[in-house]
């Protein structure tokens, strides 16, 4: 994967402002050739720079207003199988490998506290999970953001 140059950043910032902007609209707004915008978007998608649009949908809009963060300690010998098991739990929206006392940070979306408990039990039942700890998200104080990094 190559680094992002100024043109890539301008395109990404424009898409951040209007995710539904067409290639033609982007080329007009940014003063770039349509072919340039199209080729850049294709490359950015191919290299994994652009995430799927579904990550922009708030979980509460699909009936899952409660969020929780689950940390887990994992038996490293069963790591690959454990990730495959966790991936089958639809309420898991993100799973990160972390350093420190725990091995994973898993973000889940749920209907309510009982649902969080059920999801946590399913996570605990995954191969290789030794123990978990769960924290309920009370409020989102700063939303996931990237635009400020594109400007720097």
Buried (B, 14 or more C-beta within 10 A) or exposed (E): EEEBEEEBBBBBBBBEEEEEBEBEEBBEBBEBEEEBBBEBBEBBEEEEBBEEEEEEEEBEEEEBEBBBBBBBBBEEEBBEEBBEBBEEBEBBBEBEEEEEEBBBBBBBBBBEEEBBEBBBEBBBEBBBBEEBEBEEBEEEEEEEEEEEEBEE
